[in-house]
Structures are given as C-alpha cells and as structure tokens.
Amino acid sequence: MCGIVGYVGKRDAIPVLVEGLHRLEYRGYDSAGLAVLRRGRLAVTKTAGRVADLREKIAGREKATGKATGKAPPGKGAVPGKGAVKSTVGIGHTRWATHGEPNETNAHPHTDSAGRIAVVHNGIIENADQLREQLTASGVRLVSDTDTEALAHLIAAELAAGDTAGDTAGDATADAAGGDVALEDAVVRVLAAVEGAYGLVVLDVAHPDQLVVARNGSPIVLGLGENEMFVASDVAALVRYTRQVIYLEDGEAATIRASDFHTTSLNGAAGASAEKTPTMVDADAGDYELGEFADYMSKEIHEQPDALRRALMGRLDERFATARLGGISLDARQLRGIRQVKFLGCGSAYYAGLIGAQLVEELARIPADAEPASEFRYRSPVVDPDTLYVAVSQSGETSDTLMAVQELKRKGGQVMGAVNVVGSAIGRECGHGIFLHAGPEVAVASTKALTNMAANFALLALLMGRVRDLSAASGERIVAGLRNLPGQVSRILAAESEIAAVAHRFAGADHMFFIGRVRGWPVAREGAQKLKEISYVHAEAYQAGELKHGPLALISPGMPSVVIVPSDDLVAKNISTIEQIRARGGPVIAVTSASVPDGLADAVITVPRAEPELEPILFNVPLQILAYHAAAKLGRDIDKPRNLAKSVTVE
C-alpha cells in the first residue's frame, strides 16, 4: 500500500516520477502528488484522485505558465516544451490514507512551513500525536491531519539548529564534509525520536543534488543508473529504467546522488556503499504491460499455465519420485527431524497455507496447519524447535508476516520464506525458502501467485513425504500429477466463456455462500475472498458439515451457494449437501471434477480430474474467473478494489 518514487540525475524528473507512480497504482491508493526542485524552490503538485488526474494537473499548470507543450502519452508525465526549466531531482507518492481523510491537503509530499523540506512516507508513525503536539507548542502551524507532516517540520528544525550552530562556530561549521551529509544527519537524528514503521524519502532545497532515504519496516529499494539514481517502494517503478537495485535493510538510511550513494545505519554507524552488492531484478518493463488484456487480473489469470511451468521447472525428480527444493537448505536428515509444519500468511497467502497444510498431512503424514500471521505474533505462541514455520507472502513485504518471522527468530524458531520477490524483506529475514516463480503480479486480487504458492507447497509436501513413508509409486503419481497441472489449467481457461455466463447469471445476488469439505474447505474460503474483494458482493465460506449447525437458516432463493465437489471419497456427502440447500430453495453452483446427477445444481462448472491431493490447486482457477466476471458485470474497478492494497506494509 502507498507508493514512493524518487529521482536524481540528468533527466527531467517529472515524467520519471509520474511514470513510476503509474506503475505503482496497483498497490492501492487514494491520492497522489510530487515535488521537484525548480529554480531553487520546491514545486509541489497534489491531487485527491488518480495518477491520471495528477498528470493532467501538471500538464495544465505547465501549459498555464508557458513551460510545457503537447500531450503526454498514457501513463507518462507532462512533456516539457520549448524553454521549460527541467527539474532533475524530485519525489512522488501515492497515498493510502491512515491519518486523515483522503484529500489534497493530506496527500503527500508534505513540506515544512518555509518550503525547504519535502517528505514522502509509507508506514505509520505511532507517536505522531506526541510529535504534533510538540510542534504546535513550539509555534509550528500544521496544515494536514497526517503523521508525515510532522517529519518535514522536525527535519527542517533540525537543519535550522545545525545552521545556527554553524553560524555560532564561524567557519568551523557543524558539517565537516562541507554540507554534503548535513541532511542525512538531520534525518537520522529526527528518526531517533520516531516510533513506528516508515519508508521515506526527503528532498531539501539546500541540497539540490541529493535525496535522503530511510527504512524501518516499510520497503525501500534503490535503482542504479548511469549518472542517475532512482528510489522506490517497489521495483515495478524502476524496471523501465534499470534492473540493478539495492535493497535497504530495516534500520538503514542512504544518501543518493546522480553519481553515487552511501548508506548508514540509523544508530549512527556508517556503511560503505561498496558493501552493498546490486541485485539484478528478474523482470522488465514488458512484464508490467497489459498487452491484449483489459486489466491485470485477467492477464494474470491467463498467465497461470506458464507460471506453473516456471514453478515446476527443474524441481521434479522423476528418478527418485520426489521434488528438488535447494532453496530450503534442509537435507534429508533435517527434514526427517521436523515434527510439525505451520504456514503463516495473510489473506490469500493464508488460504494457500491451508492447502499446503493439507498436502503436508496427506503426503508426509505429519501434523500441519495454517494460521493468519496477523494473529500469530500477538497470542504469545509456543515456538517448538522441531516445527518448520513457512512464512508466505507474494510481495515478501507483508508487515504482519514479517513481524511474525521476526518473533519466531527471537524465540529460536525454524522459519523459511515462500515469496515471489527476490530480495524482499521476508526472504532476507528468513535467509532460505521457496521462490514462487509466479512473475510480477500487479492486480490486488492474487491469482497466479496463489496458484504457485499451492503448487510449491505440493512440492514441499512431496519432498517431506519421500524422506518419510511415501512410497515411490505414490511419489511417481504425484510427480505425474504436478506435470499435468499447467495443461489442466489451460483447459479451465478455455472454458472461460461458460464460467462467465454463470457469473453474469448470479452477479446480482447480494450474498453468496461458498461451501467446501476437507480439501474443498480452503478453496471455498479463497473463493469467497475473491468474490467479496473485487465484486463487493458479500460472500462467506462454510464447511459443508457446519451448514446444519446454523448457516442453513440463511438459505433462501436469493442466497446462491457455490459448492466445491472434488472427485474424492466424499462425493456422496457433498451431493447430500447440495440436496439440503436445494430443498430449502437455495440456488446452487456446483464446481466439480466428479460426475454429479443431471439437474442436481442450477449451474455446473467442470474442472479436469486430477490426482485427488492436487485438485484444490485447480479448483481455485474457476473461482477466480467466476469472481472476475461477476465484478466485470457489476462495473467494478477490478485491479484496484476499494479500500484494499496489493502489499500491506502497515498494521
């Protein structure tokens, strides 16, 4: 959630910043803004709207002042006209409101009273009320309701105090390096009094050749160019310009200039930039283009066969009927020493963990479960050294999951990551784990990353099973089943029009049930999540056996139920569930790989039959398509559902 972009170099900063913000729209936001240096002064433009609104506002302002001509292409910034003053340093932001309503005043960047400092910030300052009270008591007039504005005033005050000290000392200024690190020093001193999470970038009129950035609990990545530097909260904003990046660690600050950068710790210990080895991003600008698709969710649904092939490539060992997962750094003896597996994630990652837990119990025959990471760290969990904890996150930056990992490490837990972004905070914190290989995922609703999570957990379960009691014959069956998954997903996608017709038929419902039993239960939960988050239709998931213990009271002709019917030994019981719902007048959509009686359900969505343990991976796909087309029928903004964000980096 929220997005940060910064630039210092030789280009006109405005198009770079606006393009970067456009690339970060998928993270979720309610306002946007940027600040650049022009003729030694801050030029700030903000809007309580989309990046497109910001782009038009900039273009209108430039045209009104005679500084720009022409129109910008979609997603690009204003085009400087003849005689325009080029701004070569600036910062931009898309805001997801935490303090204060979403309006232009509360939008970032925020500045101090004199217009010297501009700040963009992701995260939450927990002692913001105290800091704001101190500023008000000292005579500062605060104009916004945000926590971030306090940072701008505090940094400006720290710099002013340093300037006063330098004047008092004559030529022996407080900054022995001639002013180059004065801004960084001021930022570090201010952050020493700040409690909470932040990723921030600071621009100072008095230091026009540099930006200062800092990170504590919210992602910040530096992009290295040729005589130019970039900063962002996500590599999506950078890959158009560079694939060489540096990930800041928590507790680090950095000063970036066009020609170089250096880092320091927030406790004052300086670090040499040579110690930071650039990482090559495994993505390019084309990965973030829509191509033939109307939106990213549709694009990513259709990318699932290829994403699965990447996840399985080189990881299936047919000779020994097992899986290869070198990234987990556990040999056979260590795997045999694991007595329990617990998956930790949030939202769809949690539901994928539920699928993973079932796979581990079925194939490895050891206890496994999943838990929301947001609950785990607050309940003072008992951490067992013989338990393997798997932290699941598409972005690798999910705050609740990262905090759970840190809690586990403090208590000596054995934890590994399952992430889709190399160099992400969870991946670095865990030190080992599984890379999902889903490719960049832009839509807020997770599709291909969810599918790859479940497929990777099947590989983990197969590996753990084969070092225990899973027979070679059973291993061969699972290996063959995994190889078949990409083609089976393609068959589901080929039936999209039929699934869309079902979605259109029931899109007008105000409420829907998703019903599953055992293997179908996590699928039902994820299906309800998809429908509610992008269509805004109220949806709830229930275990089939629990219907008669309360939820049946809600069944009516206006309450459709989506019932998951895998081809396992529970088909008869799931058919009985459908009959109970139909007997009470409830419409039923059966999603099934089994043979069900004609006329049993009001609509049937057929899924290819697979190995029973693997069928939950397939069942997610038609539910994604169902939710997508219901949302499209209702005219929703599918890629940017209201009130939600792709990467949740605050509590």
Residue pairs with C-beta under 8 A, 6 or more apart in sequence:
1 27
1 28
1 29
1 96
1 122
1 645
1 646
1 647
1 648
1 649
1 650
2 27
2 28
2 29
2 93
2 94
2 95
2 96
2 122
2 233
2 645
2 649
3 20
3 21
3 24
3 25
3 27
3 29
3 93
3 94
3 122
3 232
3 233
3 234
3 237
4 24
4 91
4 92
4 93
4 120
4 121
4 122
4 199
4 200
4 201
4 220
4 231
4 232
4 233
5 16
5 17
5 20
5 21
5 24
5 34
5 91
5 92
5 93
5 230
5 231
5 232
5 233
5 237
6 17
6 90
6 91
6 92
6 120
6 201
6 203
6 211
6 213
6 230
6 231
6 232
6 256
7 13
7 16
7 17
7 20
7 88
7 89
7 90
7 91
7 228
7 229
7 230
7 231
8 88
8 89
8 209
8 210
8 211
8 228
8 229
8 256
8 257
8 258
9 88
9 89
9 225
9 227
9 228
9 229
9 258
10 88
10 227
10 228
10 258
11 88
11 228
12 77
12 80
12 84
12 86
12 87
12 88
13 36
13 87
13 88
13 89
13 90
14 34
14 36
14 58
14 77
14 78
14 80
14 87
14 90
15 72
15 76
15 77
15 78
15 79
16 77
16 90
16 230
16 241
17 34
17 36
17 77
17 90
17 91
17 92
18 34
18 51
18 54
18 55
18 58
18 72
18 75
18 76
18 77
18 78
18 92
19 75
19 76
19 77
19 237
19 240
20 92
20 230
20 232
20 237
20 238
21 32
21 34
21 51
21 54
21 92
21 93
21 94
21 237
22 51
22 75
22 76
23 75
23 234
23 236
23 237
23 240
23 288
24 94
24 232
24 233
24 234
24 236
24 237
25 50
25 51
25 94
25 640
26 236
26 296
26 442
26 443
26 444
26 639
26 640
26 646
27 94
27 96
27 233
27 234
27 645
27 646
27 647
28 96
28 444
28 640
28 644
28 645
28 646
29 94
29 95
29 96
29 645
30 48
30 95
30 96
30 97
30 102
31 46
31 47
31 48
31 49
31 94
31 95
31 97
31 102
31 103
31 104
31 106
31 107
31 108
32 46
32 47
32 49
32 50
32 51
32 53
32 54
32 92
32 93
32 94
32 95
32 107
33 44
33 45
33 46
33 47
33 54
33 92
33 93
33 95
33 107
33 108
33 109
34 44
34 45
34 46
34 54
34 58
34 90
34 91
34 92
34 93
34 109
35 42
35 43
35 44
35 45
35 90
35 91
35 92
35 109
35 111
35 118
35 120
35 203
36 42
36 43
36 87
36 89
36 90
37 43
37 87
37 88
37 89
37 90
37 203
37 205
37 208
38 85
38 87
39 85
40 205
40 208
41 115
41 205
42 111
42 115
42 116
42 118
42 203
42 205
43 87
44 109
44 111
44 118
45 54
45 57
45 58
45 61
46 54
46 104
46 107
46 108
46 109
47 53
47 54
47 57
47 104
47 107
48 102
48 103
48 104
48 107
51 75
51 94
55 72
55 76
55 77
55 78
58 77
58 78
59 68
59 71
59 72
59 78
59 79
62 68
62 78
62 80
62 81
62 84
63 69
66 81
66 83
67 80
67 81
67 83
67 84
67 85
68 78
68 79
68 80
68 81
68 84
69 79
69 81
69 82
70 79
70 81
71 79
72 78
72 79
80 86
88 258
89 203
89 208
89 209
89 210
89 211
90 203
91 109
91 118
91 120
91 201
91 203
91 211
92 109
92 120
93 107
93 108
93 109
93 120
93 121
95 102
95 106
95 107
95 108
96 645
97 106
98 124
98 147
98 650
99 106
99 124
99 128
99 145
99 146
99 147
99 148
100 106
100 144
100 145
100 146
101 145
105 143
105 144
105 145
106 144
106 145
106 146
108 119
108 120
108 121
108 146
108 148
109 118
109 119
109 120
109 203
110 118
110 119
110 120
110 121
110 144
110 146
110 148
110 149
110 151
110 152
111 117
111 118
111 119
111 152
112 152
112 153
112 155
112 156
112 157
113 140
113 141
113 153
113 156
114 156
115 205
116 156
116 159
116 204
116 205
116 206
117 152
117 153
117 155
117 156
117 159
117 202
117 203
117 204
117 205
118 152
118 202
118 203
119 148
119 151
119 152
119 155
119 200
119 201
119 202
119 203
120 148
120 200
120 201
121 147
121 148
121 151
121 198
121 199
121 200
122 198
122 199
122 200
122 218
122 219
122 233
122 649
122 650
123 196
123 197
123 198
123 199
123 200
123 216
123 217
123 218
123 649
123 650
124 147
124 196
124 197
124 650
124 651
125 131
125 147
125 148
125 150
125 151
125 194
125 195
125 196
125 198
126 195
126 196
127 193
127 194
127 195
127 196
128 146
128 147
128 150
128 196
131 147
131 150
131 154
131 193
131 194
132 142
132 147
132 149
132 150
135 142
135 150
135 153
135 154
136 142
138 157
140 153
142 149
142 150
142 153
143 149
147 196
148 200
151 190
151 194
151 200
151 202
154 190
154 193
155 183
155 186
155 187
155 190
155 202
158 186
158 189
158 190
159 182
159 183
159 186
159 204
159 206
162 174
162 175
162 182
162 185
162 186
165 174
166 172
166 173
166 174
166 175
173 179
174 182
175 181
175 182
175 185
179 206
179 207
180 207
180 210
180 255
181 255
182 207
183 202
183 204
183 206
183 207
183 210
183 212
183 255
184 212
184 253
184 255
184 264
187 202
187 212
187 214
187 253
188 214
188 253
188 264
188 266
188 268
191 198
191 214
191 216
191 253
191 266
192 266
196 216
196 217
197 216
197 217
197 218
197 399
197 649
197 650
197 651
198 214
198 215
198 216
198 217
198 218
199 213
199 214
199 215
199 216
199 217
199 218
199 219
199 220
199 233
199 649
200 213
200 214
200 220
201 211
201 212
201 213
201 220
201 231
202 211
202 212
202 213
203 211
204 210
204 212
209 257
209 258
210 255
210 256
210 257
211 229
211 231
211 255
211 256
212 253
212 254
212 255
212 256
213 220
213 222
213 231
213 248
213 253
213 254
213 255
213 256
214 220
214 248
214 252
214 253
214 254
214 266
215 248
215 249
215 250
215 251
215 252
215 253
216 250
216 251
216 266
217 250
217 399
217 402
217 649
218 233
218 397
218 399
218 649
218 650
219 233
219 234
219 247
219 397
219 424
219 425
219 647
219 649
220 231
220 232
220 233
220 247
220 248
221 231
221 232
221 233
221 234
221 235
221 238
221 245
221 246
221 247
221 248
221 423
222 229
222 230
222 231
222 245
222 246
222 247
222 248
222 254
222 256
222 261
223 229
223 230
223 231
223 232
223 235
223 238
223 241
223 242
223 244
223 245
224 230
224 242
224 244
224 245
224 246
224 261
224 278
225 241
225 242
225 244
227 258
227 259
228 241
228 258
229 256
229 257
229 258
229 261
230 237
230 238
230 241
230 242
231 256
232 238
233 649
234 395
234 647
235 245
235 281
235 283
235 421
236 283
236 288
236 440
236 442
238 245
238 281
239 281
239 283
239 284
239 285
239 287
239 288
240 285
243 280
243 281
243 283
243 284
244 278
244 279
244 280
244 281
245 278
245 279
245 280
245 281
245 423
246 261
246 276
246 278
246 279
247 279
247 423
247 424
247 425
247 428
248 254
248 263
249 428
250 425
251 265
251 266
251 267
252 263
252 264
252 265
252 266
252 271
253 263
253 264
253 265
253 266
254 261
254 262
254 263
254 264
255 261
255 262
255 264
260 273
261 273
262 270
262 271
262 272
262 273
263 270
263 271
263 272
263 273
263 275
263 276
264 270
264 271
265 271
279 422
279 423
281 422
282 422
283 439
283 440
287 439
287 440
288 440
288 442
290 296
290 299
291 299
293 299
293 302
295 443
295 638
295 639
296 442
296 443
296 639
297 443
297 445
297 447
297 534
297 628
297 638
297 639
298 628
298 638
299 443
300 441
300 442
300 443
300 447
300 448
301 447
301 448
301 493
301 621
301 624
301 625
301 628
302 493
303 439
303 448
304 447
304 448
304 451
304 486
304 489
304 493
304 621
305 486
305 487
305 489
305 490
305 493
306 439
306 486
307 437
307 438
307 439
307 448
307 451
307 452
308 451
308 452
308 455
308 485
308 486
308 489
309 486
310 437
310 438
310 439
310 452
311 436
311 437
311 438
311 452
311 455
311 456
311 459
312 455
312 459
312 482
312 483
312 485
312 486
313 437
314 324
315 323
315 324
315 325
315 459
316 323
316 324
316 459
316 479
316 482
316 483
317 323
317 324
317 479
318 476
318 479
320 466
320 472
320 475
321 466
321 472
321 473
321 474
321 475
321 476
321 478
321 479
322 462
322 463
322 466
322 475
322 479
323 459
323 460
323 462
323 463
323 466
323 479
324 463
325 434
325 459
325 460
325 463
327 432
327 433
327 434
327 435
328 416
328 432
328 433
328 434
328 460
329 416
329 431
329 432
330 338
332 467
335 463
335 464
335 467
336 467
336 468
337 386
338 366
338 386
338 387
338 388
338 414
338 464
339 366
339 367
339 384
339 386
339 387
340 366
340 367
340 368
340 384
340 386
340 387
340 388
341 356
341 357
341 360
341 364
341 366
341 367
341 368
341 387
341 388
341 389
341 390
341 464
342 357
342 368
342 369
342 370
342 371
342 387
342 388
342 389
342 390
343 350
343 352
343 353
343 354
343 356
343 357
343 368
343 369
343 370
343 371
343 389
343 390
343 392
343 457
344 350
344 353
344 370
344 371
344 372
344 373
344 376
344 389
344 390
344 391
344 392
344 401
344 404
344 405
345 351
345 352
345 353
345 370
345 372
345 373
345 391
345 392
345 393
345 398
345 401
346 372
346 373
346 374
346 393
346 398
346 400
346 401
346 648
347 446
347 529
348 394
348 445
348 446
348 449
348 450
348 526
348 529
349 392
349 393
349 394
349 398
349 401
349 446
349 450
349 453
350 370
350 371
350 372
350 373
350 392
351 450
351 522
351 525
351 526
351 529
352 392
352 450
352 453
352 454
352 457
352 522
352 526
353 370
353 371
353 390
353 392
353 453
353 457
354 370
354 521
354 522
354 525
355 453
355 454
355 457
355 522
355 523
355 616
355 617
356 368
356 370
356 390
356 392
356 453
356 454
356 457
356 458
356 460
356 461
357 368
357 369
357 370
358 368
358 518
358 519
358 522
358 613
358 616
359 454
359 457
359 458
359 460
359 461
359 613
360 366
360 368
360 457
360 460
360 461
360 464
361 367
361 368
362 461
362 613
363 458
363 461
363 462
363 464
363 465
363 470
363 474
363 478
363 613
364 461
364 464
364 465
364 468
364 470
365 465
365 468
365 469
365 470
366 464
366 468
372 400
373 391
373 398
373 400
373 401
373 403
373 404
374 400
374 651
376 404
376 407
377 400
377 403
377 404
377 407
381 407
383 408
383 411
383 412
383 413
384 413
385 412
385 413
385 414
386 414
387 413
387 414
388 414
388 415
388 416
389 405
389 408
389 413
389 414
389 415
389 416
390 415
390 416
390 417
390 418
390 433
390 434
390 457
390 460
391 401
391 402
391 404
391 405
391 415
391 416
391 417
391 418
391 419
391 426
391 430
391 433
392 401
392 417
392 418
392 419
392 453
393 401
393 402
393 417
393 418
393 419
393 420
393 424
393 426
394 419
394 420
394 421
394 436
394 438
394 441
394 446
394 449
394 453
394 647
395 419
395 420
395 421
395 424
395 646
395 647
396 417
396 419
396 420
396 421
396 423
396 424
396 425
396 426
396 427
397 421
397 424
397 425
397 426
397 647
397 649
398 426
398 647
398 648
398 649
399 648
399 649
399 650
399 651
400 648
400 651
401 426
402 425
402 426
402 429
405 415
405 417
405 426
405 429
405 430
406 429
408 415
409 415
409 429
415 430
416 430
416 432
416 433
416 434
417 424
417 426
417 427
417 429
417 430
417 432
417 433
417 434
418 433
418 434
418 436
418 453
418 456
418 457
419 426
419 427
419 433
419 434
419 435
419 436
420 435
420 436
420 437
420 438
420 439
420 441
420 449
420 452
421 427
422 435
427 433
427 435
434 456
434 459
434 460
436 449
436 452
436 453
436 456
437 452
438 448
438 449
438 451
438 452
439 448
441 447
441 448
441 449
441 646
442 639
442 646
443 638
443 639
443 646
444 533
444 534
444 639
444 640
444 641
444 644
444 645
444 646
445 530
445 533
445 534
445 624
445 627
445 638
445 641
447 624
450 526
450 620
451 489
451 617
451 620
451 621
454 616
454 617
454 620
455 482
455 485
455 617
458 478
458 482
458 613
458 614
458 617
459 482
462 470
462 475
462 478
462 479
462 482
465 474
465 475
466 472
466 475
477 611
478 611
478 613
478 614
480 611
481 610
481 611
481 613
481 614
482 614
484 610
485 610
485 614
485 617
485 618
488 608
488 610
488 618
489 618
489 621
491 608
492 607
492 608
492 618
492 621
492 622
492 625
493 621
493 625
495 605
495 606
495 622
496 625
498 605
499 605
499 622
499 625
499 626
499 629
500 625
500 629
502 589
502 603
502 605
502 626
503 625
503 626
503 627
503 628
503 629
503 630
503 633
504 629
504 630
504 633
505 603
506 512
506 560
506 587
506 589
506 603
506 630
507 535
507 537
507 629
507 630
507 633
507 634
509 537
509 558
509 559
509 560
510 537
510 538
510 558
511 537
511 538
511 539
511 540
511 554
511 558
511 559
512 528
512 531
512 537
512 538
512 539
512 540
512 559
512 560
512 561
512 562
513 539
513 540
513 541
513 542
513 551
513 554
513 555
513 559
513 560
513 561
513 562
513 586
514 524
514 525
514 527
514 528
514 531
514 539
514 540
514 541
514 542
514 561
514 562
514 564
514 623
515 524
515 541
515 542
515 543
515 544
515 547
515 561
515 562
515 563
515 564
515 577
515 581
516 522
516 523
516 524
516 525
516 541
516 543
516 544
516 563
516 564
517 543
517 544
517 545
517 564
517 570
517 573
517 574
517 577
518 568
518 570
519 566
519 568
519 612
519 613
519 615
519 616
520 544
520 564
520 565
520 566
520 574
520 616
520 619
521 541
521 543
521 564
522 616
523 564
523 616
523 619
523 620
523 623
524 541
524 542
524 543
524 562
524 564
525 541
526 620
526 623
527 539
527 541
527 562
527 564
527 620
527 623
527 626
527 627
528 539
528 540
528 541
529 539
530 623
530 624
530 626
530 627
531 537
531 539
531 623
531 626
531 627
531 630
532 538
532 539
533 641
533 644
534 627
534 628
534 631
534 636
534 638
534 641
535 627
535 630
535 631
535 634
535 636
536 631
536 634
536 636
536 641
536 642
537 630
537 634
540 551
542 551
544 563
544 573
544 574
544 577
547 577
547 580
547 581
548 580
552 580
552 581
552 584
555 561
555 581
555 584
555 585
555 586
556 584
556 585
556 586
557 585
557 586
557 587
559 586
559 587
560 586
560 587
560 588
560 589
560 602
561 581
561 586
561 587
561 588
561 589
562 588
562 589
562 591
562 623
562 626
563 574
563 577
563 578
563 581
563 588
563 589
563 590
563 591
563 601
564 574
564 591
564 592
564 619
565 571
565 574
565 575
565 578
565 590
565 591
565 592
565 593
565 594
565 596
566 574
566 592
566 593
566 594
566 612
566 615
566 616
566 619
567 592
567 593
567 594
567 609
567 612
567 615
568 612
568 615
571 594
571 596
575 596
575 597
575 600
578 588
578 590
578 596
578 600
578 601
579 600
581 588
582 588
582 600
582 601
587 602
588 600
588 601
588 602
588 603
589 601
589 602
589 603
589 604
589 605
589 626
590 596
590 600
590 601
590 603
590 604
590 605
591 605
591 607
591 619
591 622
591 623
592 604
592 605
592 606
592 607
593 606
593 607
593 608
593 609
593 610
593 615
593 618
593 619
594 609
596 604
605 622
605 626
607 615
607 618
607 619
607 621
607 622
608 618
609 615
610 617
610 618
628 638
631 638
632 638
